[in-house]
Every structure is written in structure tokens, then in C-alpha cells.
Amino acid sequence: MQLTKLVVGLSLALGFVATAAAQTTMRISISTAQNSHQGVAIDTFAKEVEKRTGGRYKVQTFYNGALGGERESIEAVQLGTQELAFSSSGPIPNFVPETKILDVPFLFRDKAHARAVLDGPIGQELLAKFDAKGFKALAWAENGFRHMTNSKRSVNGPEDLKGLKMRTMENPVHIAAYKGFGIITTPMAFPEVFTALQQGTVDGQENPLPVIISAKFDQVQKHLTLTGHVYSPCIFVMNKAAFDKLSAADKQAFIDAAKEGTKANRARVDEDDAKGVADLRAKGMTVVDNPDKAKFVAALAPVNAEFEKQFGKATLDKIRAVK
């Protein structure tokens, strides 16, 4: 009897050791705070991966650029020194040039249009382009429509942007467009932005409301204009070799977990957009909430002509036509 108990006990112990040993830990990072639309995305993803793989995979989450800025994280995933990252589309064209097209100003009518494009054939074709670059792109998620803030003056029209020194993402399409507005562009990794604004190294920056709120930019910026000039996606990326090692069922589990992360992320963007302006006004920001968009679009006519040459008018029109 004692021997049987001993054998059963040993079997259970060995089974526990085997289970513990079988758990694989991976890391995912964001440049923003945990209490943000990006934090919700990776927290949901990590929980879903663990649940859908029966605890065999655990995803550790890192916030506030703890593993580096977005570009560094994407590089680390490409090299395989980090398994996963969640990033805005800012640095992505430096790795997958075809994604540049999504950053063309005033390309998307609203969030519903952008989501339909990303979730439909165009977005899925773009996800497939990551494979050849050392990534598995799991799902498109959302950063939101980008708006402009600065510490100098109210921006009611494009003429008010001339000469403002603005932090931009390390993104060639954004930089070309903002130069078209007469902005002095200063590309900079996100974790450096708050200090640069605080010290006056730059006058302003542009980001979606969820980022402006979670980064507490109201503490270092006085003026906000709801330009909605660029729609900014986010994306879940995984190291391709790490993804390829997964079983077919686990591959699907990671993709489905990313889709759940996207749902939670978009819901939080909607929530932040709905209450963000009132929150920022209450914190002392002056808000131009109905600028003349047509003037901003017109100011970019020469730049847009260049984008039509670069991407093809037919391709841009195909995106614009998605219902």
C-alpha cells in the first residue's frame, strides 16, 4: 500500500515537473503605459494565449518602453532576441515598406472605414508581406486617428503650423506630409517625447487621443487641435522562427489571442475618443475640436500628388472605396 502511494506520489511529482518544464515564456512590449489602449491589447493577448494553450505558453508583458522604443522592439523581434511586440505603425515601414500606404494623410474617412480595410483583403494581404522579413504578423489593431498638440498657439488652420517644431514618428510618409504643412519635423522615439516637450526641445507632437491621455501630455502641452490627419494602426508581430516552431493548433491559438487583443484594444480606443476631449479640457488644454479639414487637405495637395506617384492612384482609390 505504502509502495503504491509512493509510486503515485512520484508520478504526480514527475508529471508536475514535466508540466512546469513544458511551459515556454515569451515577452511582449509596448512603448505606452499599462493603463492605455495598448496595455489592454497586450494584457488581453497574454491572458488568451495562456488560456488557449492550456498554460503551456506564458507571455510576459512590458510597458513604457521598458525593453526599448517601438523601433528597437521590432528589431529585436526580427532578430529573435524578443519573441513578440505590439507597435504602432510608426516604425513598421522601415521593415515592411509596403505598409507605408496606410500612413497617407486623410486616406480613411473614419474608424469604421479603417477597420474594414485592415480586417478585409487589403489588410490581410499586407499582413502576409511580413513573412519574408522575419516576422509573423498576427493581427492589425489600433492606435487611433492622430491629432496635433503644441505649447505655442492654437492651430485653427494649416497656416498656424508653419515653423512649429514637432516630434514625429520615425516614419517617412508622416515626415513628408508634415513638412508639407511647414512643420519643422523632429523624428524621435516615443519614450523620449514627454521630456522633449517638457524641456522645450520640441514645441509639439501628434498622436491619437488615447496616447495623449495615457502619456499625460496635457501636463506639457497647452493646445490640442482635432486634425485627425492620419489614421494610425497598431500591429501584433511575432518572430517568424518562433511562430513556425508552434504546432498548428498553437499557431491558431496565438492568432486568435491577437484577435481578442484587438477587440479589447479597439473598444478602449472608442472609450478614450468618446471622453478624451472633455478630460483634456478639464485638465486645462484649449481644444479646437472642429478645424476646417478641407484647408488641411488642400495644403497637402502637392505632397498627395507625390504619394499618388509613389503608391499609385488606383491603389489609393481602392482603399478609399472600401465600405
Residue, then its C-alpha position, 0 to 999 in steps of 0.5 A: m500500500q505504502l509502495t503504491k502511494l509512493v509510486v503515485g506520489l512520484s508520478l504526480a511529482l514527475g508529471f508536475v515537473a514535466t508540466a512546469a518544464a513544458q511551459t515556454t515564456m515569451r515577452i511582449s512590449i509596448s512603448t505606452a503605459q499599462n493603463s492605455h489602449q495598448g496595455v489592454a491589447i497586450d494584457t488581453f493577448a497574454k491572458e488568451v494565449e495562456k488560456r488557449t494553450g492550456g498554460r503551456y505558453k506564458v507571455q510576459t508583458f512590458y510597458n513604457g518602453a521598458l525593453g526599448g522604443e517601438r523601433e528597437s522592439i521590432e528589431a529585436v523581434q526580427l532578430g529573435t532576441q524578443e519573441l513578440a511586440f505590439s507597435s504602432s505603425g510608426p516604425i513598421p515601414n522601415f521593415v515592411p515598406e509596403t505598409k507605408i500606404l496606410d500612413v497617407p494623410f486623410l486616406f480613411r474617412d473614419k474608424a469604421h472605414a479603417r477597420a474594414v480595410l485592415d480586417g478585409p483583403i487589403g489588410q490581410e494581404l499586407l499582413a502576409k508581406f511580413d513573412a519574408k522579413g522575419f516576422k509573423a504578423l498576427a493581427w492589425a489593431e489600433n492606435g487611433f486617428r492622430h491629432m496635433t498638440n503644441s505649447k505655442r498657439s492654437v492651430n485653427g488652420p494649416e497656416d498656424l503650423k508653419g515653423l512649429k517644431m514637432r516630434t514625429m514618428e520615425n516614419p517617412v510618409h508622416i515626415a513628408a506630409y508634415k513638412g508639407f504643412g511647414i512643420i519643422t519635423t523632429p523624428m524621435a522615439f516615443p519614450e523620449v517625447f514627454t521630456a522633449l516637450q517638457q524641456g522645450t526641445v520640441d514645441g509639439q507632437e501628434n498622436p491619437l487621443p488615447v496616447i495623449i491621455s495615457a502619456k499625460f501630455d496635457q501636463v506639457q502641452k497647452h493646445l490640442t487641435l482635432t486634425g485627425h490627419v492620419y489614421s494610425p494602426c497598431i500591429f501584433v508581430m511575432n518572430k517568424a522562427a518562433f511562430d513556425k516552431l508552434s504546432a498548428a493548433d498553437k499557431q491558431a491559438f496565438i492568432d486568435a489571442a491577437k484577435e481578442g487583443t484587438k477587440a479589447n484594444r479597439a473598444r478602449v480606443d472608442e472609450d478614450d475618443a468618446k471622453g478624451v476631449a472633455d478630460l483634456r479640457a478639464k485638465g486645462m488644454t484649449v481644444v479646437d475640436n472642429p478645424d476646417k479639414a478641407k484647408f488641411v487637405a488642400a495644403l497637402a495637395p502637392v505632397n498627395a500628388e507625390f504619394e499618388k506617384q509613389f503608391g499609385k492612384a488606383t491603389l489609393d482609390k481602392i482603399r478609399a472605396v472600401k465600405 
